[in-house]
Amino acid sequence: LVGRVNDKFESGGPGWPPLAESTLRGRRKGGKGAEILKDTGRLAGSIEPFSGADYAEAATDVEYAVYHVSDEPREVIPKRDFMDVLDDDALDEAAETIIGFLTGEL
């Protein structure tokens, strides 16, 4: 899961709204080379695995992360859900990993 979240950061979404002109003007170097949710590296670098006996997840302790993934109505910060990584491929990969672990193949 952490790898999938990291892949989402590296690919810049996909499908995330572009940075606003006002945001680009305020970024270092006048917006040149600005990367969505990656400029400082704080959020992207904070993704850690978190798991227990019956769950596994990717998590962050960065307090402003919630503003990017929330389904709440928004006017300023567009939704850029970097945690939206559970698709059929991710679930198949998880199932293969679990089966491999249980059968001793991993």
SVG drawing of the C-alpha trace seen along z (x, -y; Angstrom):
<svg xmlns="http://www.w3.org/2000/svg" viewBox="-20 -35 34 59">
<polyline fill="none" stroke="black" stroke-width="0.4" points="0.0,0.0 2.8,-2.4 4.4,-1.6 1.1,-2.4 0.7,-5.7 4.3,-6.6 3.6,-5.7 0.7,-8.1 2.9,-10.9 5.6,-10.1 3.0,-10.1 1.5,-13.4 -2.0,-12.0 -3.0,-11.0 -6.2,-13.0 -5.3,-15.5 -6.3,-19.1 -3.3,-21.2 -1.8,-23.8 -3.6,-27.1 -1.7,-30.1 -1.8,-31.7 -0.1,-28.7 2.5,-28.6 3.4,-32.2 3.9,-31.6 6.2,-28.6 9.9,-28.6 11.6,-29.6 8.4,-31.2 6.6,-27.9 9.2,-26.3 9.4,-22.6 6.6,-22.8 5.3,-19.3 1.8,-18.7 2.0,-17.6 5.7,-17.0 7.5,-20.4 8.8,-20.1 8.7,-16.3 7.1,-16.4 3.8,-14.8 5.1,-12.4 7.9,-11.3 5.6,-10.8 3.7,-7.7 4.3,-4.7 2.9,-1.2 0.5,-0.6 -0.9,2.8 -2.3,5.2 -3.6,8.8 -6.6,8.0 -5.7,4.8 -3.0,3.1 -2.9,-0.5 -0.7,-3.3 -0.9,-6.2 0.5,-9.7 0.8,-11.9 1.0,-15.1 -1.9,-17.1 -2.9,-18.9 -3.2,-15.6 -6.9,-15.3 -7.6,-18.4 -6.4,-16.7 -8.3,-13.4 -11.6,-14.5 -14.9,-14.3 -16.1,-17.4 -17.3,-20.2 -14.4,-22.4 -13.8,-25.9 -10.0,-26.4 -8.1,-23.2 -9.0,-20.7 -9.3,-17.0 -6.0,-15.1 -6.6,-11.8 -3.1,-10.2 -4.6,-7.4 -7.0,-6.2 -5.0,-3.2 -7.3,-0.2 -8.3,1.2 -8.7,4.7 -5.0,5.0 -4.0,3.9 -6.4,6.4 -5.2,9.2 -1.6,8.4 -2.5,8.4 -4.2,11.8 -1.2,13.2 1.1,12.0 -1.0,13.4 -1.3,16.8 2.4,16.8 3.1,16.1 0.7,18.8 2.0,21.5 5.7,20.6 6.4,19.4 7.5,16.0"/>
</svg>
